[in-house]
Amino acid sequence: MSGILILPDELIVNVLKYADYKTVIACRRSCRHLKEIVATCSAIQYIVELAAAGMSDGILNGVVPVERLRRLRDAQMAWKSPVWSSVDHFPYSRGMSPYPMMTSGNLVVFRSSRSRIGELVLLRFPSESRGIPERQWNLDLGSNRLETFSVDDSQDLVVFSCLSAIHIRTLSTGCVHPSTSTAGSIRSPSILGGFNLHIHGDLLLMLGNSSGLSGLVWDWKTGEHIARIASPPPPTSGIVAFRSSVTALPDAHGDVHCPTFHFMLELPIAIPPYFTDLHANTLPTDWAGSGHPGCFHADPDRRLLILELGSAAADGLALAFTQHTLYVPHDVFLSYIAAHAQAQPGAGHPTTATVLPSGPGPGTEPAVVVVPWRAWSPDHTRLTKVPNVSQRNLGLHKACGMHALSEPHVLPDRRILRVADYHPYRVARSRLADADADAGAGGCGEDDEDRDEDEDDAAGERCPRRPRRSDRAPGALPLPPRGMPIPYVEKDIRLPDGLRSEHVRCVLGEDVVALFEFSVGGHDGPAHKIVKIHYHPI
């Protein structure tokens, strides 16, 4: 480190501005002089706090580092505000569905009306801290037979299916997307029972709705067919299999038969279950490559998947069910897949995964790796159970990034809305802040110099012997003890005053949570209608 110390402080600052946060932390821990440089430079502090907040930098839109740092700190505390905002002049319509059809970050998409199937109404919630304004607009896709669609706000992208073709347009204008070389459409195969579309960067996933159907993966920019996702094995007693659809995509292009991974569940429910829902994470995937405004965005590499399963139970004459909800960081799947990418049929693994061979001859399905519950889930997930549920929250957008709506998320008796945060860095900072507060209340006298000696173990390879300050730099946090769920913190937000309707639909965005308050019409009376839209930062 003596080499860099011979440089003037101004040059050292310029060097560290282009370093990643781990390098900055290593320098800060090396000597007092570098520690003072880091502590007095807003641009370098921003690098560290951005990573600790689970964010990635946005486009350089003229906001200076000291202002970006202030906005980042404000964003971390904004959820504690008791004040809700509301959307003015939204085009409420009796013909429009009060339920959002699709979300992407802070963007929410509605059907325009029952008669104009190909027209969408779009609402982007503002973010004061990130510098993103509110926007409302209508998008006419020129189709009266819009079957299914998906959007990615970060890529200005809407993909929809109509008349055996998948069309690729821009969200802003509805024109053919300039990044595609497919003339704006991809020929799609006919799938009995319909299918859903999912966007992940350059990849487009076409996933069959029926449990026995497989998925197809395309590159929406080139139209190239990349892979096929095999169907899950048939369920057996006490075990449910589900596909990790987006996370199991191969990195290789072309006709490459990569193994497909089936992660098994062992839950005390009847087989087949009453229902299964895998909630897609609505965080956009490509902020770094877009010209979208925003000082910073949620880290696109950190996502939470939510799987809901219901087991039916008789409750008198009414049908009730027990709802099991499984929260899984998607890197749990990715890390397992990376470790077993070269799986060979018939081979066993230390985690007792079973590799089923592929069929003979060309054109057959690739090998399938069956991963048992005990190998992946108990130490890396969180499982909740809610008994005697009488109604399903269909179409609820419950996960964005590493935030998720708790179960239940609306607690009317306490007048709060509860959101859980599973990002390991933010959880660590919150718990360390609580530990510091407890230590301060107990009169624990430890001066800052002693604490700074070991506060920034960026690698996180050993457990700290004592609590560190809440501004500790992030690192690869150690896993919780075996048999323990993944760590999380809950944010309780007071419900808005004057919430007039008992019928509320909640949507979780990238850094906002929105409440859609709507009236309920009868069979012969007026249709459902949105009454008011509230939103609050998280």
Secondary structure, 3 states (H helix, E strand, C coil): CHHHHCCCHHHHHHHHCCCCHHHHHHHHHHCHHHHHHHHHCHHHHHHHHHHHCCEEECCCCCCCHHHHHHHHHHHHHHHHCCCCEECCCCCCCCCCCCCCCEEECCEEEEECCCCCCCEEEEEECCECCCCECCEEEEEECCCCCCCEEEEEHHHCEEEEEECCEEEEEECCCCCECCCCCCCCEEECCCCCCCEEEEEECCEEEEEECCCCCCEEEEECCCCCEEEEECCCCCCECCEEEEECCCCCCCCCCCCCCCCEEEEEEECCCCCCCCEEEEECCCCCCCHHHCCCCCCEEECCCCCEEEEEEEEEEEECCEEEEEEEEEEEEHHHHHHHHHHCCCCCCCCECCCCCEEECCCCCCCCCCCEEEECHHHHCCCCCEEEEEEEECCCCCCCECEECCEEEEEEEEECCCCEEEEEECCHHHHHHHHHHHHHHHHHHCCCCCCHHHHHHCCCCCCCCCCCCCCCCCCCCCCCCCCCCCCCCCCCEEEEEECCCCCCCCCEEEEECCCEEEEEEEECCCCCCCCCEEEEEEEEEC
